[in-house]
Structures are given as structure tokens and as C-alpha cells.
Amino acid sequence: MRRELQSLAGFLREVFIEACQVSFRLFRIMIPILIGVKILQEAGLIIYLAKPLNPVMQLMGLPGETGLIWATAMVNNLYSGIIVFLSLADSMQLSVGQVTILSTVMLVAHALPIEVKIAQAAGTRFAFQALLRIGGAFVLGWGLHFVYSLSNTLQEANVIFWQGEVPVHPSLFSWAQSQVKNLVLIFGIILILVILMRLMRKLHIVDALIWFLRPVLRFLEIGREAATLTIIGMVMGLTYGGGLIIQESKSGNVSRQDVFASLTLMGLTHSLIEDTLLLSLLGAHMSGILWARLVFSLLVVALLVRLLAYLPGNFVHRFLFAGRKKETAATV
């Protein structure tokens, strides 16, 4: 009995230390960016970032003022974008198709300063990941606009199912309290994920999951070492999946190509359950916010990983993912 207790204590100590390491790497990225974004908000500068998006939104069949909604989501997070959406919804009178398009582009490209920085910390290039997510969001949004317009579907007036009220602008103290609570919650979730990952490996659940998803993973050319972490990121969110990928990439357990493919997929489509349900409350249709987003992301990543084989190693190292040139060249 004493030996079992000592073994359990050792196990808990190991997972706690690992969770602290993962969280420290994440918080070192997140906290300065959270403060920077807050300064942008307080200074009222986000509205200037939205102005260049007006013609882009019109190309996707959306009113120009929706650029402020997307800009807010890109710089901050989905919740901030939703708050702006709710404050403007009555004046815009959008259709279900338009809300679906707007929600889809928000899902593909949001919280970029934090999420792309996490991807960079794991070994990918910041500029490429940011441009891919913004450009991918536009291409997908334009495609949905074309399909919905051509088929004359989802043209009815949108109905918002969100029952909450637009929150009052919080004080700096309230904002700081909220961020601390979020960071504590993130640490708790990471701790649980680390425990689950170890148990899943011990019980061979990881092997069963990889076998089940083998066709998809083969299509994306993602190795088994990154497979489970990719699934976690797609279901839970890039913060959690990306944080674990950072840990694995630092230890050398995941190849550079797998890191690139995994984080690119997570960037384009992550938090498939929570974020999808959240945007559905605004009236967005599942055809865009779930199915089109998922299929589009799988196709883009499959194309990118196949292109890697034809690109020069120096180009890959400079523009796609970081690492020693010798190592990078060996993986492509």
C-alpha cells in the first residue's frame, strides 16, 4: 500500500511539473499580448484596424461595418467580436447566410496575436500562419457567399438566439481579475489534459484513436507522435493543443513537418465544439461554421504538406517553419 501511494505521489508530482512547464511557456506568450491588446482597446485604435477591411467584407457579401466585428475578433477574441456584433445587429438586419459567413471568418481568424504567437513558439513562422488564417478566412467567406447566393439559400432574416445582454465596459481592475481567473482555468485544464494524455498512452487509447483516424491522418501526412495533440487542439482549442505541441517540439519528439501540419490545421479549425456552438447562438448555420470550415481546413493542410516536398529547404526554413536548416531540409 505504501509503495502504491509513493508511486501515485510521484506520478502526480511529474504531471504537476509538466503542467507548470506547459503553462509557463504559454503564459510567457499570452500575458504581454493580453496587456498590449487591452491598451489598443482603451486607446480606441481597433476601429482604425477595421477600416481597411470594409471593401473586403463587401466582397464576401457583408456590410462594410462588419469589418469592425472581424477586426475586434482578430485582435482580441471571439467573445469580444460577439459583443460588437450584438451592439450592431439591430442596425444591420443581416440574413442567416451573412451571419454564417461572418461567423465562419471569425472562427478561422480570431485571437491572432496570442494564437499565432503560440504557433510561432512551437516552431512555425508567425507571418505565414497569420496570413494563412486571414487569407484562408477570406477565401472561405467568399466561397460561402458565392454558394449561398448562387443557390439562393439561407437568405431569410437572421434570428439571434443569444439571450444575454451586451456587457458594460469593465474597469481595469475587473478586467485584470477576469484575466487572472482565465489563466488559472487554463492551468487547470492543462493539468487535466496532461494526466489524460499519460493515462491514454498507458491504456493504449492513443493507439486505438490513431488507428481509427488513420485515413484522415494519412491524408494529412501527420505522424502518430502529433496525432493525439492535433485532435486535442481541434476539439479543445489551439491554446491547449498548441501548448502541448510546444512541449513536445522542445523535447524533439515531434518532427518539424508534423509540427507545421498540426499547428496549421489547428489554426484553421480548432475548438470545434465550444466555438461552433457559441457562434450558432448568433444564428449561424452549421453548413458554414462547422462543415465548410472543417473540409476547407483539411484540404488546405493536405495541399500544403504535399507542396513541402517540392519547395527548397532554405525557402521552407525562412518562410514556413523555424529550425536549423539542416534539420528542416531533412524533413521536407
N, C-alpha and C positions, 0 to 999 in steps of 0.2 A: 504493500500500500504506500509506504513511504517512497519507494522508488518511482511509482506511478505519479505521485504528487510532484516529485522533483522533476520528472520528465515533462509534466504539464506546465510547471513553472518555467522551465527552460524554453518550452515551445512558446508560451505567452510572452516571455521576455524577448525572444527572437522576432516575433511578429510585431511587437510594440516598437522595437528599434527600427525594423524595416519600414513600418508605417511612418515613423518620425522622419526617416531619411527621405521617403517619397514626399511627404508633406512639406518638409523644409525646402526641397527643390522647387515645389510648386509655389509656396508662399513667397519665396525669394523673387519669383517672377510676378506673382499676382499683386502683392501689396503695393509696390511702386506704381503699377499701372492703374490700380483702383484709385489711388490718390490723384494721379495725373488726369484720369477721366473725370473725376469729381471737379477738379479745377476747371476743365473745359466746360462742364455743365454750369458751374457757378458764374463763369465769365460770359456765358451765353454764346460760346463760339461754335457750338454744334450746328446752329442754324446756317452758318456760313459754309459748313461742310456739305449741307444738304442742297445748296443752290445748284452746283454742277450736276446733280442727279435729276433735276426737273425734266430735261429732254430725254434722259434715259428711261425714266418712269413712263413717259408718254409713248415711247417705242414699245413698251410692254402693255399698252392699253390702259394705263393708270393715270389719274390726275397728277399734275406736277407736284402738288403739295404732299403727296405720299412720299416724296423724297426725304422729307424731314423724319418720317416714321422709320424708313430704312436706315438713314444715316444714324439716328439715335440707337437703333438696334445694333448696327455695325460697330459703333464706337463703345457702346455700353453693353447692353444685353437684351434678350428678348422681352423681359418684363418692362424695361424702360420703353422699348418700342411699342409695346401693347398700351402703355399708359398714354403715349402720344396718339396712338390710333383711336383710343376711346374718346380722347378730347376733341378729335377732328371728325369722328364718324358721322355725326348728325349733319355736318355741313357738306359732306362729300356724296352721300347716297350711292354707295358702291353696290355692284352686283355680286352674286356669290362667286362668279368667275374671277372678278377683280380682287376680291378678298383672298381667294385661293392663290392667285398669282403673287400678291403682296406677301402673304404668309409664307409661301414657298421660298421666295428670295430671302426673306428674313431668316428662315430656318437654315438655308445654305450659308449665308454670310451674316453672322452676328458675333458680338463679343470678340472681334478680330484682334485687338491689342493683346488680350490675355491668351486666347486660344492659339493664335499663330505664334506667339512667343513660346508657348509650351511646346508646340511642334518644332520650333527652332532649337529649343533646348535639347530635344531628343536627337537632333542631327539633320533636320531639313532646313531649306533656305526660306527665310522669312518672306522675302519679296515674292517668290514663286507661289508659296502657299496662299498668301494674301490675294494675289492677282488671280489665282485659280479659283478661289472661293467667290470673289466678286464677279469675275468673268463668267464662271460657271452658273452663278445665280442669275445673271442677266440672260444667258443663253437659254436656261431652263424656263425663266419667266417669259421670255419672248416666244419660246416654243409652245408654252401653255396658252398664251394669248392667241397664237395662230390657230391652235387646235380648237379652243373654245369658240373662237369667232367663226371659223370655217364650219364647225358642226352645229353652231348656234346653241350650245349647251351652257348651262349654269349662268344664264343671262337674267334670271329673276333677281328681284331685290334681296339683298343680304339681310339676314336676321342674326343679331348678336346674342349669344347665349350666356355671355359673361354677366353675372349677377352682382358683382362687386362694384364699388364706386371708385372713381379716379382718386387716388390718394393725394392728400395735401403735400406740398413740397416739404420734405423733412428738414429739421435743423441739422447742423453739422454733428452735434452730439448723437442725435437719433440715428443719423447715417452711420457714424462710427460704431455705435452699438450693433446695428444691423450687420455690418461687415464682419465684426468680431464673431457674432453668432454664426454667420455663414462659414467662416473659416473653421470654427470648432466643429460644425456639422460636417464639413468636407473631411476633416481629420478623422472623425468617427466613421464615416463611410469608407474612407481609405483603409482604416484599421480592419473593418469587417471584410472588405474585398481581399486584403492580404491573407486573412485567415481562410476565407473561402477558396482562394487560389491554392493555398497549401493543401487544404483538405481535398479539393478536386483532383489535384495531382496524386495525392496519396491513395484515393479511392478509384483512380483511373477514369474519372468522369471526363477529364480533359481529353483523353484518348478517344472516348466514345463520342464526344461532341465534335472533335476534329474529323472523325470518320463520317459522322452524319453530314457535316458540311463540306466534305471532301470535294464534291463537284464545284461548289462555289469558290473554295479556296484555290483549287487547281486553275479555275478560270481567271482568278485574280493573281495567281502565282505568288501567294502569300504562304511562307513556310509555317510549319507547325509551331515553332517557337513563338511566333507573333499572333497565331490564330486566336487563342483564347482572349488575349489582351485586346485584339481588334473587336471581337464580339462584345466584350465589356464596354468598350468605348462607344460602339454603335448603339447599344441598349441604354447604358447609364449616362454617357456623355464624355466629351473629349477631355475634360478636366481629370476624370478618373482613369480612363483608358490611356490618355497621354501621359499622366503621371507615372503609371506603371511601366509604360514603354520607355520613359526616361530612365527609370531604374534598371530595366533590362538592357538598354543600349549602353549604359555606362559600364555594365558588367561584361559586355561583349557577348551576351547570349543570343542576341538577335542581329541578323545581318543588316547592313545599311539599306539594301534593296527592300527587305521586309519592313524596316522602319519607315522608309519612304512610302511604300504602298499602303501600309497600315494607317499611318497618320493622314495620308491624303484621303483615304476612304472615310476615316473618322471625321476629317474636316468637312467633307461634303455632306455626310449623313451621320449624325450622332444623336444620342438621346431620343431614339426612335419612338419610345413610348411616351415619356413625360412631355417633351416639347411638342410632339404631334397632337396629343390630346389638348394641350394648352392652347394651341393655335386653332384647333377645331371649335373651341368655345367662342371664337370671333366669327364663326360661320364658314370657315374654310373647308373645302371639300377634300376628302381623303385621296381622290384621284391625283391631286397635285402635291399635297403636303406629305403624303406617305409613298404612294406607288410610283409616281413620276420621279420623285426625288431619289428613291431607292434604286430604280432601274437606271436613271441617268448617272448616279454615282458609281454604280458597278461597271457600267460601260466606259466611263471616263478613266477609272483606275485601270481596268483591263487594257485599254489602249495605251495609257502612259507606261505601264510596266513592260509592254511589248516594245515600245519605242526606245526604252533604255538600252536594249541590246544593239541598237543602230547608232546611238549617239556616242561621240568621242568621250573618253574618260575625263578629260580636262573640262569639257562643257558640263558634264554631269556634276562634277565636283564644284564647279563655280556657280551654277545656277539652280541645281535641284536639291542636292543634299550634301551636307558637310562631312568631313572626314579626311583622313590622309589620302592623298591622291593614289598611292599605291593600293590601298585597301579598296577605295572607291572603284578603281579601274577593274579590280578583280571581281567585283560583284555585278558588273554590268556586261 
